[in-house]
Amino acid sequence: MPRIAPRVAEAIILPSGLSLDNRLIKAAMAEGMAVNSQPSDELINAYAEWAPGGWGALITGNVMVDERHLNSPDDVVATAGDGSLSCWTRWAKAMQANGAAGIVQISHPGRQSPIGAGARGLWAKTVAPSRVPLDLGPGIIACTARKLIFGTPRELEEKEIEDIVERFVSAAKLSHAAGFKGVELHAAHGYLLAQFLSPKTNLREDSYGGTVAKRAKIVVDIIKRIRADVPKPFCIALKINSTDYQGEAGISQMIEHLSLFEMAGIDFLELSGGTYEDPQMMHGKKEDAPQDKPALSARSAAREAFFLDAARSVRAQFPNILLLVTGGFRSRASMEDALASGACDLIGIGRPAAVTTTLPNTIIFNENLEAAAANFKVGPAPVPRLLKMLPMSRIISGGAESKYFRRQIQRIGKGLSPIEPPLAG
Ligand SMILES: Cc1cc2nc3c(=O)[nH]c(=O)nc-3n(C[C@H](O)[C@H](O)[C@H](O)COP(=O)(O)O)c2cc1C
C-alpha cells in the first residue's frame, strides 16, 4: 500500500478560523460561463462536479467587480443586480455540498480589459493607475493587436479608485451573504491591483503611488475594509505575482508589500507569476523552461512547480504567512516534497483540475496508486504551426492554454466529459 503524503491530506486552520479539510486547492480558472453576468446553471453544474472531488477549497474563476470593465463578455459580475443573491447562493451550495470551502476570486482587469468586454462602450478607454499601455512585444502584428484590442488606458482619478475599493468590498459582502467561505483578491497576472503594485505600470505621485507603500494602498484598503465589514471566519486571500519583484530592489519592495498585507490581515498568499505580456503562469519563467535549462534539482517539486523558489524566499522572511503555490504541480510526489520542505502550506492546481474534477480522490489520495503512478500530467493545448512561428508565440500559446482548458470546464458544465490534450512527444 503506498504511503499517502500526510501533509497533503492534513487539515489546516486559516488565521480567520476557517478550516480546510486538506491542502489541495482548485486554482481560479475563468470559466466564461455567465449568462447576463450571473452564474449560469452550467457554471453551477461544473462546480457540482468538482464538489465531491476531495478538494480542500475550490477557488472560482475571476469574478469582476465592475460591469464596465470585464476580462471577457461571459464573466460573472458581482454587481449584476437584484437576482445575484439567489443565483450566488445556489452556486455556493453546489460547490460546498461535500465540505470544500468555496472561495470567490474577485478582480478588475484594468488595462487588460479587451475591447467589447464590458459595458463601457466600444470607444471608451480601459482604466489603469497610469497611462502605460500593454506591451505585447515588438513587430507590427503585436503592436496592431495591442492597439486594436486594448488601446492605451486612461489614468484613474482618486475618487474612482475609492469607488473600486468599495466594489471589491461589495463583492466580498455578496460572497459572504451567499454562503461562500471567502474571497481571493486577484493582484496577479497583470490585472488592475497588480498594475497598482508594480512601479512599471504605476507612475502616480498621489496617495496611490510614488512610494512602495503607496503603490500597495489600494490592496491594503480593500483588505482592511473587507475585514471590517465581513465577520470571521470569512477568509481573505491574495494572489500576487512573485516574478514582478526582481533583483535586490524588487525583493526589498516585496518585503515591504508583504509586511503591509500581513498586517492588514490576509489568510493566505497565493504565489503565481506572469501577465498577458509574458504568460509565466502557464509555462513558468522563460529561462526555466525545460528546453532552455535542464532541472537543476533531482527533487520532483523543484522540477515541476514554477514558483517554489519564490515561495522559499518569502517563507524565509515571513514564516507566519500561509503560502499557496500554484503552477506546474503534476504529481503527488512533487506536492509532498513542496509541503515537506516547508516551502508552502497549500498546493494550487489549475489545468489538471479542468480535465479531472475528482483529482484528489482519484489520484492524489488514492491509496491503490503507487507514487510513480500518482501523476497527472496534461499535454499542451494545440497551437497551429504557423502561429508558433510568430514572435508573439509565447503569448499565443498562453492564450491557447486558457482557451482549451476553459472549453473543458464548459463541457463539464454541459454534462460532457472533458477531453485531455495529448501529452507532447
Ligand atoms: C482556463 C484557465 C483560466 C484561468 N483563469 C484564471 C483566473 O481567472 N484567475 C487566476 O488567478 N488565474 C487563472 N488561471 C491561472 C491558473 O489559476 C493557474 O495559475 C495556472 O493554470 C497554472 O497552474 P497549473 O499549471 O496547475 O495549470 C487560469 C488558467 C486557465 C488554464
The ligand as an SDF file (V2000), in Angstrom:
LIG
                    3D

 31 33  0  0  0  0  0  0  0  0999 V2000
   -8.6580   28.2130  -18.3900 C   0  0  0  0  0  0  0  0  0  0  0  0
   -7.8120   28.9690  -17.3940 C   0  0  0  0  0  0  0  0  0  0  0  0
   -8.3260   30.1020  -16.8160 C   0  0  0  0  0  0  0  0  0  0  0  0
   -7.5890   30.7720  -15.8220 C   0  0  0  0  0  0  0  0  0  0  0  0
   -8.1740   31.8200  -15.1930 N   0  0  0  0  0  0  0  0  0  0  0  0
   -7.5770   32.3560  -14.0950 C   0  0  0  0  0  0  0  0  0  0  0  0
   -8.2680   33.2750  -13.2980 C   0  0  0  0  0  0  0  0  0  0  0  0
   -9.4320   33.6030  -13.5180 O   0  0  0  0  0  0  0  0  0  0  0  0
   -7.6040   33.7840  -12.2320 N   0  0  0  0  0  0  0  0  0  0  0  0
   -6.3310   33.4080  -11.9010 C   0  0  0  0  0  0  0  0  0  0  0  0
   -5.7830   33.8880  -10.9120 O   0  0  0  0  0  0  0  0  0  0  0  0
   -5.6540   32.5180  -12.6510 N   0  0  0  0  0  0  0  0  0  0  0  0
   -6.2650   31.9590  -13.7190 C   0  0  0  0  0  0  0  0  0  0  0  0
   -5.6240   30.9910  -14.4240 N   0  0  0  0  0  0  0  0  0  0  0  0
   -4.2920   30.5460  -13.9840 C   0  0  0  0  0  0  0  0  0  0  0  0
   -4.4230   29.3790  -13.0010 C   0  0  0  0  0  0  0  0  0  0  0  0
   -5.0300   29.7690  -11.7810 O   0  0  0  0  0  0  0  0  0  0  0  0
   -3.0460   28.7940  -12.6730 C   0  0  0  0  0  0  0  0  0  0  0  0
   -2.2710   29.8100  -12.0750 O   0  0  0  0  0  0  0  0  0  0  0  0
   -2.3470   28.2660  -13.9210 C   0  0  0  0  0  0  0  0  0  0  0  0
   -3.2290   27.4510  -14.6930 O   0  0  0  0  0  0  0  0  0  0  0  0
   -1.1120   27.4460  -13.5400 C   0  0  0  0  0  0  0  0  0  0  0  0
   -1.4710   26.3060  -12.7920 O   0  0  0  0  0  0  0  0  0  0  0  0
   -1.4500   24.8390  -13.4650 P   0  0  0  0  0  0  0  0  0  0  0  0
   -0.0440   24.6390  -14.0020 O   0  0  0  0  0  0  0  0  0  0  0  0
   -1.7880   23.8980  -12.3630 O   0  0  0  0  0  0  0  0  0  0  0  0
   -2.4380   24.8400  -14.5850 O   0  0  0  0  0  0  0  0  0  0  0  0
   -6.3030   30.3300  -15.4510 C   0  0  0  0  0  0  0  0  0  0  0  0
   -5.7680   29.1970  -16.0890 C   0  0  0  0  0  0  0  0  0  0  0  0
   -6.5070   28.5130  -17.0360 C   0  0  0  0  0  0  0  0  0  0  0  0
   -5.9430   27.2740  -17.6670 C   0  0  0  0  0  0  0  0  0  0  0  0
  1  2  1  0
  2  3  1  0
  2 30  2  0
  3  4  2  0
  4  5  1  0
  4 28  1  0
  5  6  2  0
  6  7  1  0
  6 13  1  0
  7  8  2  0
  7  9  1  0
  9 10  1  0
 10 11  2  0
 10 12  1  0
 12 13  2  0
 13 14  1  0
 14 15  1  0
 14 28  1  0
 15 16  1  0
 16 17  1  0
 16 18  1  0
 18 19  1  0
 18 20  1  0
 20 21  1  0
 20 22  1  0
 22 23  1  0
 23 24  1  0
 24 25  2  0
 24 26  1  0
 24 27  1  0
 28 29  2  0
 29 30  1  0
 30 31  1  0
M  END
$$$$
